[in-house]
Amino acid sequence: MNAFTHTERPRSDRIRHPRRLMMVGLRPIARAVLRRRLTVRVHGREHVPAAGPVIYAGNHMGIMDGPLLVIFAPQPVHALTKVEMFTGRLGRLLRGAGQLPLDRFNTDPNAVKTCLRVLRDGHAVGIFPEGRRGAGDLARFHRGAAYFALVTGAPVVPVIFLGTREPGGTTDSVPPRGSSVDVWFGPPVSVDRVPWPRSRDRVEEVSIRLRERMLATLDQALSATGRQLPGPLPHEEVEPDPATGVTERDAS
């Protein structure tokens, strides 16, 4: 995308592009290491645009979803990650690998503008619209993916993760060694770019459409793989989450 868009509202010309060197260089190594533990089946690579900005929107069941997106997406991805994970050695690794801290409970203009910087530079952003790990059934769908698509015109690629958490597993559990996981990329959803200001109703409308397309992609992935979702997390494992986003009631 043209550089002049960085000066459009919200401006992203004063934001530095996150690091990419480690993220790009480590992906082949990480794929090889992970495939020594798991069978990773990637479906639908042909659906992902070959060039230009992309918003990956994935369902979210377990701790493996983010790494799988970053490692196995067709191009390097700067994924929004809860800010609580950016501490100690893990935090340094995440920043070095170009991942983006997000405060889920307060307005986070730096995270928003950094995502816009990435997309306006022609790269990929990853987002989990459910907000927190759970059943992976898209019961709640936050509005971030729709907002970024409306601002930049970037297509939204639905991503479905299956097998990343077993039934009864906890929020931090990983699949047992030797098991298989599926990463399913659906056809991209085109969203027309809308200049500032963008109405809340328009963001809501696009969010509902994106959720419907992701639900259709989820049904297709479940049918094709013969897999099932793991069900909800144990009650004591459910993280707090802002009571925002569209739900099935909003879509009806």
N, C-alpha and C positions, 0 to 999 in steps of 0.2 A: 504494500500500500504506500501511497505517496507520503513523504515525510511531513508535508504541510499539515496533515491531519493531526499531528501532535499538538497543534495550537488550538484545535477545536475543543469545546467544552464537553467533558472535563479535560483540562490540559494535561498532557503527559510529557511535554518537552523538557520539563525540569526533573524528570525521574530517570535514573540510570537503568539501563537494561540489566536484568539479573544475569549472574554468571552462567556461562554455557560450556566452558572448556571441559570441566570435569564431567558434566552431564553427558556431553557428546562422547567423550573418550571412554567413559566407563560402561556405556550401554552394552557393547559386545561382550565384555568380560562378565557383566552382571547376568546377561542372558545365559551364558555358558555355565556359570555357577548355579543359577537357579534351576536350570534343566538337569543338573546332576541330582537334584533332590525331587523335582516334580516333573510330570509330563504337562507341558503348557501347550494347549491347542489354541491357535489364533485363527479366527474366522473373519472374513469380510475385509481384508486389507484393501481389496480393490475398490471399496466404497470411499476410502479416505482421499480427499483431494491431494494431488501430487505436489502442489505448490500453493503458497499463500497462507494466510492466517486460518487457523482452525480452533474451534472450541470443542474439546472432548467433554461430554457430560456422561458420567457413569453412575450406576447404582452402587450402593455401599453396604457391604455386609461385614467386612473384617479388615484387619490391619494390612493384609496383603494387597488390597485393591489398588492403593496408591502406587506402591512399587511396581506392580504389574503394568499399570498404565505407563509409568515413566520408562520402563525397560522395554516393553513390547509394542508400544505405539509405533506406527510407521516413521514418525519423526520425533525428535526430542520434545518433551513436554515440560512446561513450567506449571506444576500443579499447586493449586491452593491447598494449604495444609494448616490444620489448627495450630495456633501460635503456641499452645502448651507443649508441643513437641520440640520447639526450638530452644532446647536447653542442653548444656554439656556437649559431649562428643557428638551425639545424634544431631543436635542443633547445628553444629559446625558442618557436619556432613550434608545436612539438608540445604543449608545456604550455599555450600560449595557446589552442590549439584543443581543449583538454580531453582530450588523450590521456594514457594512464596508463603510466608506466614500470614495467617488470617485471624483476626479477632472476631469470633462469631457472635459476640454478645454486644458489641458496640460498633458504631459506624467506623469503618476502617478506610479512610480515603487513600492511604498509601497503598494498601492492597489493591484497591480499585484502579488507581492510576498506574500501578505496575503492570497489572493485567492488560490495561489499554496500551501501555508502552510495548509489551510483547506482541500483541495482536497487530498494532499499527506498524510494527517493524516486520510483519509478515511471518510470525512464528506461532507456536501452538500453546494454548492454555488448557489446563485440565481442571475440572470442577466436579464436585459431587453434590448434586442438587438436594439430596436427602439431608445433607448437613452433618449427620452423625451415622455411625455404624448401626445397623439394625437388620431388619428382615430382608432388605434389598428389593422390596416390592413397590417402591416409589409412592408410598402412601402419602408422604409429604414431599413437596417439591419447591424448594426455595427459588427465588426469582433471579439469581445472579447470572445464570447462563443466558436467559432472555435479555437481560439488561446489556451484557457485553455484546451480544449479537446485534441488538438494535443500535448501539453506539458505533460499532465497527463494520457491520455487514458481513462479519465472518460466519461461515456455515457452522452449524452445530452437528457434531457426529455423536450419535448415541453409542455408548459402550456398556455392555452387559458382562458382569463378572459372575461366574458360576463355579462353585466348588472351593471358594476361598475361605469359607467357614463351614464346618460340619454342623449338622443339627445338634443342639445342646452345647456347642462351643461357646467360649467366652469372647469378649470383645477383642482380646489380644491373641487368641489362639490362631495357629497356622495349620494348614493341611498336613497330615502325616506324610512322612517320607514315602515316596513311591506313588502317591496319589496323583490325580489329574485335575487340572483346572482349565476352564474355558474362558477365553477373552473374545467377545463377539462385537465386532464393529458393524453398526447398521448404516444404511444410506444417510447421507447428510441432509439436514433440514436447512433450507435456504430462508434467510430472514432479511428483509429489506432494511437497509440502513436508514435511520430516522434522525434528522438533525435535532440539536437541542432547541427547545426543551422537549423531553419525552414524558408523556403522561403516565401516571401509575396504571391507568386502565389499559394502556397499550402494552406495558410490561406484563400486566396480568394476563392479557389475551394471548401474548406470545408464550408465556410460561405454561398456560393450559395446553396450547398446541404442542409445545415441546414434550410435555409430560405424556400426552396421548401418543406421540410418536415413539417415545421411549418405552411405554407400556406395550405397544405393538411389537417393538424390537425384542423386548423381554419375552413375550409370548412366543415369538418365532425362535428365539434362542433355546427356550425350554423345550419346545416341540422338537427341534432338530437334534438336540443333544440328549434328550431323554432324561434330563436332570430335573431336580426340584430345588426350590429355595430352602434355606436352612430353618426358616421360621424365626420368630423374634428372639432377641437376646433374653437371658434371665433378667428379671425385673431389676435386681440390684446392679446389673451391668450396664443399664441404659444410661447414657450420658445426658446431662441437661442440654436443651436445644431451644433456640428462640422460637416462640410460637408464631412463626411467620411462614409464608409460602402457601402455594395452592394445594388443595386436597381434592379428593374425589367429589366432595360436596360442591366445591367451586366449579368443577368441570361439568357438573350435571345441569 
